[in-house]
Amino acid sequence: MNKLPLLLRINGEMHDVLVEQYWSLLHVLRDVLGLTGTKENCLEAECGVCTVLLDGKAVNSCILLAVQCRGRDILTVEGLGRPGNLHKLQQAFIDYGAAQCGYCTPGMLLVAKSWLDEHPGVVPEPDAVREAIAGTLCRCTGYQKIVDAICSAAARVQEPG
Amino acid sequence: MAFQVHQPETVEEAIRLAGEFGPDAGFLAGGTDLIIQINRKRCAPRHLIALGGIDGLSGIELHTHEIALGALTTHKTIEQSPIFEGPLAALTEAACVVGGHQIRNVATIGGNVVNASPAADLLPPLLALDASVVLVGGRGTRRLSIAEFLRGPGITDRSDDELLVSLALARPPRRAATAFIKTGRRRAMEIAIVCVATLLELDDAGSCRTVRIALGAVGPTAMRMPEAEHALLGCEPTQAALREAGRIAAACCAPISDVRASADYRRMLVQALVPRALARCLQRIEVSRQ
């Protein structure tokens, strides 16, 4: 089938890509654009490692077609923060040792950002955070430190970038 | 996996495309089920008609006697909308236990209904709220109740060229409350073992004027339990009466044994959860009177 030209806005930058109509956003991010921060695993929206923000909302990029993202705003972990200018969630994950193998970390960071953005000014109870990350699995099972880091980040003020 | 994606901007165009491609086409809403089924090679549509570009398929409209929900309304929108507090609480309670946040942000109410899974979380509350679906197709628009729409596991009354555009909920009566309870092995990301939705309305004397009991995952479709409802009508909602309704519902439902639970266990859950959901309705009616 003929590839389609598609203009995607990712981390604030426009990307002109040629896509097959059946390609997932995950495939375009990793295999076309080399943005490998977004991880690939179950491909069935069970594990959450492929989470990105679409118009600010956490979604599983493995089951989202790239052509559905035309004109929409995509944020991946590469756009969340940079060395020297980390997002407060990233800093909290470092402070609390919340990454073990690190494979779930990008998805955890983004689903946490989406939740915090949905609940501005709220410092969540641990149970609320556990519910928020229910769709993002950590197979190292280091959940306690992840929950602690997210609760701590919620209480921090984001340093101006 | 290779399909062509069409992105119509109007309902008419979507229906025309569906009519043209017939069984080779599928409507794509949130895609949280369809894309997975395609990836698993359980279905192989050659054309996907993506609905996201059509204005007017999402959003909630309040009318005098009913509430219209666009087919593309997401579970998250239902979860967060204050409209569903109070007597419509069962719908919110069901929406917020579907998948994780990532799923609820894209999965739509129309998709959940059209999929017609016997275990779909939104169907019991929609049955308890006496919801209708509005279908638009090549031969015009028709409206039918959810119960008429659901024909079997994954089977509905919709024809290939019909699009479910909205759902209509009758506004519940003044002194009514609803409740939803789901059981699974964990509290999130689960396909229900059993789910129960109830609506209860009391008359001035405190007897049951309206009773609706709907169950999921214990039959070929989500379904109402008329025998259990009739047993309560006109009665005082005592604990014993609620338990009797649970016993009747457990006897009348038609569960199967599968990987998630045995039929016997499902019946035990129905017997326990129907009275619990009804008691929750009673509590809510009590609270709303204060």
Interface residues (C-beta under 8 A of the other chain):
Chain A: M1 E20 Q21 Y22 S24 L43 E44 A45 E46 G48 T51 L54 K57 A58 V59 N60 I63 L64 L65 V67 Q68 V111 S114 W115 E118 E131 A132 I133 A134 G135 T136
Chain B: M1 A2 F3 Q4 V5 Q7 L28 G31 T32 I35 I36 N39 R40 L48 A50 G52 K76 Q80 G99 G100 H101 Q102 I103 N105 V106 R187 A188 M189
